[in-house]
Every structure is written in C-alpha cells, then in structure tokens.
C-alpha cells in the first residue's frame, strides 16, 4: 500500500544544489548554529567539507556527534534549533543545515563510501530496551566503544517511533532500516517480538550476564481527553492511526485495519507534530476534509512551523481558540461541539461562552503520550514519578533507582524531538561507561 500526494516538499539536494548551499555558509568563528544544536554537531566543519567536495570527511565529522544523520536531517525541528540560530536567519535566509546533513549521509550510503567493520566486544555486555532514537543512539555509541550490545524491541522490526510513528512521507522507512543495518554492521544485535517487563524482566536480563541495562521505551500510552459522548464509534488516537497505516504499508496488516476511510470528515484535537502527521496522513487516505482544532492561538501551537505550513498547503484546515466540549451523535460520531476561546494579553485563554459545532465522521485525539509502567513491578523495581516517568540521578548520569539500570529519552524527559532524545542518550552513555568501568575495577 502506498500513500502518495501530488504535493512534494523538501526534496533532496542534487550535488550541484548541495555545493551551492554549502558555499553560502559563512563559517562563523563562533557558530551559533552549533550552539542551537542539542547535540552540538560540528555544523560549519561538515558544511565546509561538503563545499570542498569531501563527502567522506563530512560524514566523519557528523559521526563525531550523531549516530542517525539521515534521520536527523529529515525530522529534526531545525527551524527551532540549528537553522533558527544561524546568523543568516536574521535575513530569513538560514543555511539549510538539515538538507545538507542528509545529503552527506545519503551520498555516503548510496555510494558505499566506507566499509564498516564490527568493533571488538570486550568492554562489557549491555542490554537496551527499545529501539527508538534514544535506544539506537546508545546502541551505536556503546558498540563503537567496544561493548557487546543487544537491543530488545517489542515490535517485529527495530526502529520504534522512527518506523511506526513518523509517516513515510516525512521519513522514508528504508532510511530507518539503513541506519539499523549500519548498527548491525557495528556488531549490535537486535531481538524483536520481545517485550521486557512482566514476563522477561530485568532480573532475568542480569541473570543472562548483562552488565548494564538501558531503558529507552519512550511514551506509547496516549493521553486521553474526557468529553461527554466520547464513547461513540469514530473516536481515535493519533498514534494508533499512524501505526496502523505503517503496518499496512509494511504488508503486516490488512487495509481494513486503518480506521479512516475515503470521504470521511476528520477533526483532530491537538496541534503538535503528531497532530500534523495524523492530519497529513488523513489527506493521503482520501478524507473529504481534515481540520486541526486547538484550544489556544496559532502563536502558541507546539507544532514546527514547517509542519504547519506544509499541512496548510496540502489542504488541512485549522480552527484555533476552540476548546472541545461535547461529542455529537447517537452511536457513532457525527460532530464535535467547541467553546470559542479568546486570547488574553498574558497569553492565557478565556472562554467567550460561545458554542459552535463542526461535523465529523472521525475525531482523532492527539494531545500527547505518557510511558507504559510495565517495568515497575516485581523483578524490575524501577521507581517512577507521579506521572509515570522513570526517575534517574546525575551520578552516574541516567541511573535509575536500581543499580546498573539506566534510562533516557522520552521515558524520562517527556516527549521531545528525535535530537533531544539523542542528546540525553549521549549523556547516559557516559554514565553507563563510568558504571561499567567502576564495576570492572572493583572486580564485580
């Protein structure tokens, strides 16, 4: 199953375009772009390498800080990070850093520029639970340092949110699979269809000889909104929709699994990046109309500006300052009533008392996610806070309430961008290494 749309955004650079864009870089002595990057990527250095046609060097420089350049170059919130900080952004003409990063990564892969050899595995044995951005980052970094790494994934294929949560039109799944293959070449082992928690718990992993465990399970439990009438057929969760579409595209499910049909009128509650992904997916599924609704104003919308603009160009409608009040219909969804809000000077919103109703066949909730708490019980013993997020400490960085068990990414710091999850994962790598080295020194 393919979901295509006649509009194409953000096409890859040709070599000539990459040269031209790289040569616009001012190579600042104090690069603000690097400061704006959560993982402090050596941005001017790799751009200068591209400008001189040295793509191998460009990838070597990127690899100093990033394990997933082809991914980050496509889905990072660049306008809020590196490109937003670029000095040329003052004239609204920032260097397109993301496209240059993915150009370099794709060129290396497509032309087989380097032969990756498996690293030694003599520093210790590490288990990683979850194969999203944080899990893959730790897997790559630990493998490069000489650790024997095994990643456990509950789905039948590694990739986590990169594979099952971000739509194909934003991140091609062959790119994710390519990055996973790169890690396998480094010596990382992936075990899929394995859920760590109630059955195969942390006790069992330690008994199997793992020296340390990293929890990177992300946030998969959707936040719910309680509305009168929300028990009707046609109420959906955004991530469930995105996952079902990906499973069908992968040939692992029938198209009947997808709950949005051609000709549906779709309303989406929430205006983050997941809401934009769901909206644009519904357009591709043939929905008659797709409207994103948000209780605050456009300026307060959490979605990336580029995602918002592309959704509008694809025909998605937006209804701001609209707080959901009640689901309309008998047994199935027929519409949603909202309370009109007004924006106050301090940025808060206040009800105007005015109601209005929009028709709908499907209502999709996209207001965020929280962690699954399956690692809390017997045999695991992981402390979480009142919201279900894993509690960690600073020494060694990322260790949980249980010795030798670390955590990072969204399961600790709440849902964030791919590169922010990578930043925290890299800090946890240092904590794991310090722990394993101390353990070896003490002869444990």
Secondary structure, DSSP 4 states (H G I P E B T S, - for coil): -----S---SPPPPHHHHHHHHHT----TT-HHHHHSTT---HHHHHHHHHTT-HHHHHHHHHTT-S-HHHHHHHS-GGGTHHHH-GGGGGT----HHHHHHHHHHHHHHTT-----PPP--S-EEEEE--SHHHHHHHHHHHHTT-EEEEE-SSSSS-THHHHTS-TTTS-HHHHHHHHHHHHHHT-EEE-S--BTTTB-HHHHHHTT-SEEEE-----EEP----BTTTSBTEEEHHHHHHHHHHHHTTSS-GGG----TT-EEEEE--SHHHHHHHHHHHHTT-SEEEEE-SS-GGG--S-HHHHHHHHHTT-EEE-SEEEEEEE-SSB--EEEEEEEEE-TTS-EEEEEEEEEEE-SEEEE-S-EE---TTSSTTT---B-TTSPBP--BTTBTB-SSTTEEE-THHHH-S--HHHHHHHHHHHHHHHHHHHHHHHHTT-
